[in-house]
Amino acid sequence: MAEIKCVGVVGAGQMGSGIAQLAAMNGLDVWLMDADRDALSRATAAISSSEVGDDAMRRLRLTSSLQDLRSADIIVEAILESEDIKKKLFNDLDGIAKSSAILASNTSSISITRLASATQRPSQVIGMHFMNPPPIMKLVEIIRGADTSEETFVATKALAERFGKTTVCSQDYSGFIVNRILMPMINEAFHTLYTGVATKEDIDSGMKHGTNHPMGPLELADLIGLDVCLSIMKVLHQGLGDSKYAPCPLLVQYVDAGRLGRKREIGVYDYRKKPVTPSPRL
Ligand SMILES: NC(=O)c1ccc[n+]([C@@H]2O[C@H](COP(=O)([O-])OP(=O)(O)OC[C@H]3O[C@@H](n4cnc5c(N)ncnc54)[C@H](O)[C@@H]3O)[C@@H](O)[C@H]2O)c1
């Protein structure tokens, strides 16, 4: 496989912009593509405010055309977490990317094997799961689809290491490693709150100080986004077929109410400057 010199990133949201920043800071040419021009403007503002340096900014090019990614040696997809939309993108990328290019997904939970099936190059499709925020978090979880080749795996691992990351390798089963373990813990924290075992503050404080976690599970859920947590629990429940993964009704209710966490200024906790009167369950 040719040396990776140019990285394409699709999706310039919180993950894609961070991945593009990492690649540019590590000496690679980058094309960052998003269908939404406002997202590209926000990404440029976020990356330039992180003081990545002039060289990195020069290596970073923004586009709203997928065609521009045809020179990339690897394309990392970081668009929204929907299997149908990602499959359509992988199919389009397969027609645009050079034949040697790797197509990677930053999905939190969707099957790499199924994304690969939308292409004619399943051996060159892989999961490259960065943690949030990508420039800071140390881990990249690499997921091998059913047909991912050793060559693709080795090249992807080397790229993550070039970014200074620690890698772990997961087989392609729902939730991979990190979310398979983290999300049921967060879901159980919701059950603990739902059944009145303790207050949200005591649940978070108990896990922070009792198990040495930097954040409590409910604060962490607010940071990740309760909608994201719910969608991953649904993938675990459906993909692994065990009722222990059923989403907690309180998590479902919060999402139904639009309490999605920090991004909406209300989730388990209320981050608004003027909180409204809390419901009894708050
Ligand atoms: N947020 C997290 O903590 C986190 C952590 C790890 C992995 N992920 C995964 O990373 C991916 C992106 O998550 P995010 O939080 O950055 O989302 P986001 O909503 O911040 O960004 C998604 C971007 O994709 C763009 N987009 C959507 N469809 C597109 C298309 N067809 N073509 C081009 N651009 C398109 C949107 O305009 C948006 O700018 C998801 O798969 C998510 O599961 C998220």
The ligand as an SDF file (V2000), in Angstrom:
LIG
                    3D

 44 48  0  0  0  0  0  0  0  0999 V2000
  -19.6040   13.1690   19.2150 N   0  0  0  0  0  0  0  0  0  0  0  0
  -18.8600   12.2300   19.7490 C   0  0  0  0  0  0  0  0  0  0  0  0
  -18.5520   12.2330   20.9650 O   0  0  0  0  0  0  0  0  0  0  0  0
  -18.3190   11.1110   18.8680 C   0  0  0  0  0  0  0  0  0  0  0  0
  -17.2500   10.3270   19.3320 C   0  0  0  0  0  0  0  0  0  0  0  0
  -16.7450    9.3190   18.4960 C   0  0  0  0  0  0  0  0  0  0  0  0
  -17.3410    9.0880   17.2610 C   0  0  0  0  0  0  0  0  0  0  0  0
  -18.3920    9.8610   16.8360 N   0  0  0  0  0  0  0  0  0  0  0  0
  -18.9710    9.5950   15.5110 C   0  0  0  0  0  0  0  0  0  0  0  0
  -18.4360   10.5480   14.5900 O   0  0  0  0  0  0  0  0  0  0  0  0
  -19.4090   10.8440   13.5630 C   0  0  0  0  0  0  0  0  0  0  0  0
  -19.6400   12.3420   13.5090 C   0  0  0  0  0  0  0  0  0  0  0  0
  -20.0810   12.7880   14.7820 O   0  0  0  0  0  0  0  0  0  0  0  0
  -20.0280   14.3540   15.1820 P   0  0  0  0  0  0  0  0  0  0  0  0
  -20.3310   14.3910   16.6380 O   0  0  0  0  0  0  0  0  0  0  0  0
  -18.8030   14.9860   14.6300 O   0  0  0  0  0  0  0  0  0  0  0  0
  -21.2940   14.9050   14.3460 O   0  0  0  0  0  0  0  0  0  0  0  0
  -21.6360   16.4170   13.9380 P   0  0  0  0  0  0  0  0  0  0  0  0
  -23.1110   16.4860   13.8430 O   0  0  0  0  0  0  0  0  0  0  0  0
  -20.8980   17.3930   14.8040 O   0  0  0  0  0  0  0  0  0  0  0  0
  -20.9960   16.5500   12.4520 O   0  0  0  0  0  0  0  0  0  0  0  0
  -21.4660   15.8250   11.3430 C   0  0  0  0  0  0  0  0  0  0  0  0
  -21.1700   16.6530   10.0780 C   0  0  0  0  0  0  0  0  0  0  0  0
  -21.4220   15.8380    8.9370 O   0  0  0  0  0  0  0  0  0  0  0  0
  -21.9930   16.6540    7.9180 C   0  0  0  0  0  0  0  0  0  0  0  0
  -22.6990   15.7590    6.9980 N   0  0  0  0  0  0  0  0  0  0  0  0
  -23.8180   15.0560    7.2390 C   0  0  0  0  0  0  0  0  0  0  0  0
  -24.1290   14.2940    6.1670 N   0  0  0  0  0  0  0  0  0  0  0  0
  -23.1620   14.5360    5.2320 C   0  0  0  0  0  0  0  0  0  0  0  0
  -22.9010   14.0280    3.9270 C   0  0  0  0  0  0  0  0  0  0  0  0
  -23.7090   13.1070    3.3740 N   0  0  0  0  0  0  0  0  0  0  0  0
  -21.8260   14.4870    3.2620 N   0  0  0  0  0  0  0  0  0  0  0  0
  -20.9930   15.4040    3.8190 C   0  0  0  0  0  0  0  0  0  0  0  0
  -21.1880   15.9160    5.0760 N   0  0  0  0  0  0  0  0  0  0  0  0
  -22.2480   15.4820    5.7570 C   0  0  0  0  0  0  0  0  0  0  0  0
  -22.8990   17.6280    8.6650 C   0  0  0  0  0  0  0  0  0  0  0  0
  -23.1300   18.7980    7.8910 O   0  0  0  0  0  0  0  0  0  0  0  0
  -22.0610   17.9040    9.9320 C   0  0  0  0  0  0  0  0  0  0  0  0
  -21.2450   19.0550    9.7680 O   0  0  0  0  0  0  0  0  0  0  0  0
  -20.6380    9.9970   13.8990 C   0  0  0  0  0  0  0  0  0  0  0  0
  -20.5790    8.8010   13.2010 O   0  0  0  0  0  0  0  0  0  0  0  0
  -20.4720    9.7530   15.4120 C   0  0  0  0  0  0  0  0  0  0  0  0
  -21.1240    8.5890   15.8530 O   0  0  0  0  0  0  0  0  0  0  0  0
  -18.8830   10.8870   17.6090 C   0  0  0  0  0  0  0  0  0  0  0  0
  1  2  1  0
  2  3  2  0
  2  4  1  0
  4  5  1  0
  4 44  2  0
  5  6  2  0
  6  7  1  0
  7  8  2  0
  8  9  1  0
  8 44  1  0
  9 10  1  0
  9 42  1  0
 10 11  1  0
 11 12  1  0
 11 40  1  0
 12 13  1  0
 13 14  1  0
 14 15  2  0
 14 16  1  0
 14 17  1  0
 17 18  1  0
 18 19  2  0
 18 20  1  0
 18 21  1  0
 21 22  1  0
 22 23  1  0
 23 24  1  0
 23 38  1  0
 24 25  1  0
 25 26  1  0
 25 36  1  0
 26 27  1  0
 26 35  1  0
 27 28  2  0
 28 29  1  0
 29 30  1  0
 29 35  2  0
 30 31  1  0
 30 32  2  0
 32 33  1  0
 33 34  2  0
 34 35  1  0
 36 37  1  0
 36 38  1  0
 38 39  1  0
 40 41  1  0
 40 42  1  0
 42 43  1  0
M  CHG  2   8   1  16  -1
M  END
$$$$
